[in-house]
Amino acid sequence: MPDVSFDCVSCGACCFSRNPRYLELLPWDAARSLPPESLFTEEGRTFVRFECGHCIHLDLSNGKAACQVYEDRPEACRAFRAGSFECVKARRANGVMGALAREAS
């Protein structure tokens, strides 16, 4: 079995989606310091913006996939565990560092 590294700082696979409502804020996220321009509200629910197929907070420069709001990231992001079934599924779908999206840009 190959040794698979689950380094969230260089991966970012879970931060990609074509669904603009992929990341909904939960009630306890209200206390987090997220930039208001990075959010939108629809039918009373608040979501993080996804642009170019990934979370607006994801910085893909310098060969890394780094969250720009890591300390204040939403609860859904905090609950996502490296190496989990969901993580492996995101890596299969999106590639490490969102290689599919970066190659398209």
ABEGO torsion letter per residue (X at the ends): XBBBBBBAAABGAAABBABAAABBBBAAAAABBBBAAABBBBGGBBBBBBBGGBBAABBABGGBBBBAAAAABBAAAAABBBGBAAAAAAAAAAEBGGAAAAAAX
